[in-house]
Amino acid sequence: DRGRASVMPELYEMEMYWTQPVTRLGAEGW
């Protein structure tokens, strides 16, 4: 939801963190 992301980017990022844990961990080198 790009509309929500533009309003609350921090919350959007956190949501992405929990909904895509494998991608996040891979990007961080875990």
C-alpha positions in Angstrom: 0.0 0.0 0.0 2.0 2.9 -1.3 -0.4 5.5 0.1 0.2 4.2 3.7 3.9 4.0 3.0 4.1 7.6 2.1 2.3 8.6 5.3 4.0 6.3 7.7 7.3 5.0 6.2 8.7 3.8 9.5 5.6 1.7 10.1 5.6 0.4 6.5 9.2 -0.7 6.8 8.5 -2.5 10.1 5.6 -4.3 8.4 7.8 -5.3 5.5 10.3 -6.6 8.1 7.8 -9.0 9.6 6.0 -10.0 6.4 9.3 -10.7 4.5 11.7 -12.0 7.2 13.8 -14.2 4.8 14.4 -11.3 2.4 15.3 -8.9 5.3 17.7 -11.3 6.9 19.3 -12.1 3.5 19.8 -8.4 2.8 21.3 -7.9 6.2 23.7 -10.8 5.7 22.3 -13.0 8.5 
